[in-house]
């Protein structure tokens, strides 16, 4: 679902259990590989969904619409997110 400069992949996520809830965080893969480092920001999945709602101009997150329209998300050096659409355009969310 998401990619990142310095190679964050869609399969790189971290889950933690806390009081019977599961929290999912998307992280740079290099942070988990021995001998590699990554300065990019981590994102809780709930925040990525909220940002995706804004980028897609939806009222709530829709997995089907997201999957149909978004090819990848790249985390930029300043923590902003570049959403690449399958139709070719890119829309950037600026980190506050």
N, C-alpha and C positions, 0 to 999 in steps of 0.2 A: 504494500500500500504506500510506503514512504521510502524515499531515498535521500541521500545526503552527500554533500561534498565530503571527501575523506571516507567515502564508502559506507554509509549507513544503509542497510538493506531492509527490505520489508520483513525479512525473517528475524531481524534483530530486535527483540523486545524483551522486557523484563516484567515479570508479574510478582506482586507481593500480596500476601493474605493479611488482612487486618480486620479483626472483629467480623469475620465471615464475609467480607467483601474482597473482591479481587481488583487490584489496581494495575493497569497496564501502562508501561512507559516505553516509548520508542527512544532508542539510544544508538549512538555510533558504534558499529561493530568493532572498530579498532579498540574501544575502551575495554573490551572483553578478551582481546587477543594478546598473548604474552609478547612483550617487546614492542608493542605498537601503542601509540597515543592518539588522542583525538580531542581537539579543543571545542568541537561543536556542542551545541546545547541539546539536552534531553527534553523530550516533551511527553507529558502525560497524555494518553490517548483521548481522554475527555476534553482536553484543551485543543487537540488537533481536530476533533469533531466540531467543536464550537467555531474554530477558525474556518473549517471547511464549509460550514453553514454560511458564514459571511462571504466567502469567496464564491460559492455557488449561488448566492442570493436565495437561500431557502429559509423557511421558518423553523425547520428542525432537520437534524441529520437524517439522510436517507442513503443507506449503504448501496442500494441499486443505482441511484443517480450518481453517487460518488464513483463507483466502479465503472460506470459507463462513460464518464466524462474526464476523470483525472488519470493521466498516465503515470505521473510520479510527482513527488514533492521533494524539493531540494532545500536543505537548511543552509542558508547563506552565513557568511562569517559573522555578521552582526546579530544572528539569531532570527532574522526574518525568514519567511518561507516563500519559495517560488513554486507555484502550482502549475505544472505543465498539463495542458489539456490534450486529448487525443487529436483534436482538430488542428493543433499546431500552436495556438496562442499560449502565452504564459501570463499569469496574474500573480503579483507579489503582495503578500501580507507583511506589513512593517511591524516589527516588534516595538512595543512602546517603550 
